Amino acid sequence: MQKADKLRASGVNLIDFGAGEPDFPTPDHIKHAGYALWKKTSPNTTHRRYAELKEALVDRHAKDFGSR
């Protein structure tokens, strides 16, 4: 969050996917994608899988809203 704050202060327009709860329900296609990733892993999901999901969310947001 500190890095995002510094980037924002320097004028970078970004969306922080760090801590916090969204103010809208998670869309079904995102829930399904997350569940599909989860099912491919063991109960001890690796951080690598979380990184894949985060990147997929960032890519989708960029596609829908031109944020990247």
Rosetta constraint file for C-alpha pairs under 8 A:
AtomPair CA 1 CA 5 HARMONIC 6.15 0.50
AtomPair CA 1 CA 16 HARMONIC 7.32 0.50
AtomPair CA 1 CA 18 HARMONIC 6.31 0.50
AtomPair CA 1 CA 19 HARMONIC 7.57 0.50
AtomPair CA 2 CA 6 HARMONIC 6.21 0.50
AtomPair CA 3 CA 7 HARMONIC 6.20 0.50
AtomPair CA 4 CA 8 HARMONIC 6.10 0.50
AtomPair CA 4 CA 14 HARMONIC 7.64 0.50
AtomPair CA 4 CA 16 HARMONIC 6.39 0.50
AtomPair CA 5 CA 9 HARMONIC 6.10 0.50
AtomPair CA 6 CA 10 HARMONIC 6.30 0.50
AtomPair CA 7 CA 11 HARMONIC 6.54 0.50
AtomPair CA 7 CA 12 HARMONIC 5.35 0.50
AtomPair CA 7 CA 13 HARMONIC 7.95 0.50
AtomPair CA 7 CA 14 HARMONIC 7.99 0.50
AtomPair CA 8 CA 12 HARMONIC 4.91 0.50
AtomPair CA 8 CA 13 HARMONIC 6.22 0.50
AtomPair CA 8 CA 14 HARMONIC 6.97 0.50
AtomPair CA 14 CA 67 HARMONIC 7.25 0.50
AtomPair CA 15 CA 67 HARMONIC 7.94 0.50
AtomPair CA 26 CA 30 HARMONIC 6.67 0.50
AtomPair CA 26 CA 31 HARMONIC 6.66 0.50
AtomPair CA 27 CA 31 HARMONIC 6.49 0.50
AtomPair CA 28 CA 32 HARMONIC 6.08 0.50
AtomPair CA 29 CA 33 HARMONIC 6.15 0.50
AtomPair CA 30 CA 34 HARMONIC 6.12 0.50
AtomPair CA 30 CA 57 HARMONIC 7.77 0.50
AtomPair CA 31 CA 35 HARMONIC 6.07 0.50
AtomPair CA 32 CA 36 HARMONIC 6.09 0.50
AtomPair CA 33 CA 37 HARMONIC 6.33 0.50
AtomPair CA 34 CA 38 HARMONIC 6.16 0.50
AtomPair CA 34 CA 53 HARMONIC 6.70 0.50
AtomPair CA 35 CA 39 HARMONIC 6.12 0.50
AtomPair CA 36 CA 40 HARMONIC 6.62 0.50
AtomPair CA 37 CA 41 HARMONIC 7.01 0.50
AtomPair CA 37 CA 49 HARMONIC 7.06 0.50
AtomPair CA 37 CA 53 HARMONIC 7.40 0.50
AtomPair CA 38 CA 42 HARMONIC 7.95 0.50
AtomPair CA 38 CA 45 HARMONIC 7.23 0.50
AtomPair CA 38 CA 49 HARMONIC 7.95 0.50
AtomPair CA 41 CA 45 HARMONIC 5.70 0.50
AtomPair CA 41 CA 46 HARMONIC 7.75 0.50
AtomPair CA 41 CA 49 HARMONIC 7.99 0.50
AtomPair CA 45 CA 49 HARMONIC 6.79 0.50
AtomPair CA 45 CA 50 HARMONIC 7.93 0.50
AtomPair CA 46 CA 50 HARMONIC 6.95 0.50
AtomPair CA 47 CA 51 HARMONIC 6.23 0.50
AtomPair CA 48 CA 52 HARMONIC 6.32 0.50
AtomPair CA 49 CA 53 HARMONIC 6.29 0.50
AtomPair CA 50 CA 54 HARMONIC 6.08 0.50
AtomPair CA 51 CA 55 HARMONIC 6.07 0.50
AtomPair CA 52 CA 56 HARMONIC 6.16 0.50
AtomPair CA 53 CA 57 HARMONIC 6.22 0.50
AtomPair CA 54 CA 58 HARMONIC 6.18 0.50
AtomPair CA 55 CA 59 HARMONIC 6.03 0.50
AtomPair CA 56 CA 60 HARMONIC 6.12 0.50
AtomPair CA 57 CA 61 HARMONIC 6.12 0.50
AtomPair CA 58 CA 62 HARMONIC 6.12 0.50
AtomPair CA 59 CA 63 HARMONIC 6.16 0.50
AtomPair CA 59 CA 68 HARMONIC 7.92 0.50
AtomPair CA 60 CA 64 HARMONIC 6.11 0.50
AtomPair CA 61 CA 65 HARMONIC 5.65 0.50
AtomPair CA 61 CA 66 HARMONIC 7.13 0.50
AtomPair CA 61 CA 67 HARMONIC 6.56 0.50
AtomPair CA 62 CA 66 HARMONIC 4.45 0.50
AtomPair CA 62 CA 67 HARMONIC 4.48 0.50
AtomPair CA 62 CA 68 HARMONIC 5.12 0.50
AtomPair CA 63 CA 67 HARMONIC 7.70 0.50
